[in-house]
Amino acid sequence: MADKIRFCIVGFGNIGRRHAEHILDNQDTTLVAVCDVNTSVQDKLPAGTLFYTDLHDMLANTETDVLCVCTPNYLHEAHTISGLEAGLHTVVEKPMAISVASCDRMIATAAKTGKSIFAVKQNRYNPPVQEVKKLMAANELGKIYMMQVNCFWNRGEAYYAGSDWRGKKEKDGGCLFTQFSHFVDILYYLNGTVISAEGLVQNFAHLHNTEVEDTGSFVLKAANNAIINFNFTTCAYERNMEGSITIFAEKGTVKIGGQYLNTIEYQQLGAATLPPINITAKANDYGLYQGSMSNHDKVIQNVVNVLYHGHAIMTSADEGREVVRIIEQMYSGATHA
């Protein structure tokens, strides 16, 4: 094995610390430096890690191979491009950016510098998702008729009070970018792209602390002619309720359920049987709220596998861009209820 892959991180909030944990745990990677404008995070730094408050200072004064971009949504483009131009591969948290135009500039910079962008879509690693992916790849479900996506989560006062960017239209982008881009990604990962979208959105319970919707319902048409119903809210009372995708197809019905796509909740299949899967205690737990499944160890391992062993990137920049395009399409097709 070659020398350890050297990582640095920009943005050391909840998700940045998650990246750091798994970089330190991986035998083939090491964490060199962290950058954050908030100096109070220094007491959370792993021992021996350099700290910077300016990204360009960190990039200029450290020798690293990979930059993890864990900053707020609106900064992903600028920070990714800075990393690429400094000669680093970049791992970009979801969403890759909050516009297709931003994604295009990021992809162009990656091509110019010869470096790679790893888009973080860790729910692709969920065992139930992988089992259904194999089922569909083998055509065990036949023609896909309809899919139902339900994302029923809770985001309360503390979530928005703890940040100056969450819920701000220009910095956050909306629920489909910040909370539910993983579900758009899994829809795309399993069934291909979306060609039309119409829906209703509304801000019911968060008018006092956000500029974006908290609830929406869409009807989408996939390129394979499947009809998709996509429902989401951050108004589930007091706690997250459900994150699920149900597939109705020619040769079977299957539901990936739980709160975070962590169970095979239902299956009625003609020619196959999925293993019973019910994963617990794997969500990203941030104390005041919970996020998607915590598979960031696999994200870091994918970087190792790509750079050392020539494996494919799990979620390429082009795929990250396509998720952003679908979300843009959904918002373009939305009417305020």
Beta strands, then each sheet from edge to edge (+ up, - down):
strand 1: 5-10
strand 2: 29-35
strand 3: 50-52
strand 4: 66-69
strand 5: 89-92
strand 6: 117-119
strand 7: 144-152
strand 8: 194-202
strand 9: 215-222
strand 10: 227-233
strand 11: 242-249
strand 12: 252-257
strand 13: 263-269
strand 14: 283-285
strand 15: 290-293
strand 16: 334-336
sheet 1: 3+ 2+ 1+ 4+ 5+ 6+
sheet 2: 13+ 12- 11+ 7- 10- 9+ 8- 16-
sheet 3: 14+ 15-
end
